[in-house]
Amino acid sequence: GLGFDCKGATRQDVTLDLLFYPTQQITVKVEYRHDWATQQVFLRSDGSYSRNNDLLGAQFIYSF
């Protein structure tokens, strides 16, 4: 074909955020994200590919 037969992976994600306000100037944000796909598209640390990916992050924000 002319490239129209090639179909990529379908990707989806879900994210959960938690915000904490210990003081008026400080905001702490914790985020968890889970991604998944119909094909193995996420590169792992050992060089292999996976259909799932998880991410955990945190932010510390100081406002002045």
ChimeraX attribute file (.defattr): number of C-alpha atoms within 10 A of each C-alpha:
attribute: neighborCount
match mode: 1-to-1
recipient: residues
	/A:1	5
	/A:2	5
	/A:3	6
	/A:4	6
	/A:5	7
	/A:6	7
	/A:7	7
	/A:8	9
	/A:9	12
	/A:10	10
	/A:11	13
	/A:12	11
	/A:13	12
	/A:14	10
	/A:15	12
	/A:16	10
	/A:17	11
	/A:18	10
	/A:19	12
	/A:20	11
	/A:21	11
	/A:22	9
	/A:23	9
	/A:24	9
	/A:25	10
	/A:26	13
	/A:27	15
	/A:28	15
	/A:29	14
	/A:30	14
	/A:31	14
	/A:32	14
	/A:33	14
	/A:34	14
	/A:35	15
	/A:36	19
	/A:37	16
	/A:38	12
	/A:39	14
	/A:40	13
	/A:41	18
	/A:42	17
	/A:43	13
	/A:44	11
	/A:45	7
	/A:46	6
	/A:47	8
	/A:48	10
	/A:49	14
	/A:50	14
	/A:51	15
	/A:52	19
	/A:53	16
	/A:54	13
	/A:55	10
	/A:56	11
	/A:57	10
	/A:58	13
	/A:59	11
	/A:60	10
	/A:61	12
	/A:62	11
	/A:63	7
	/A:64	6
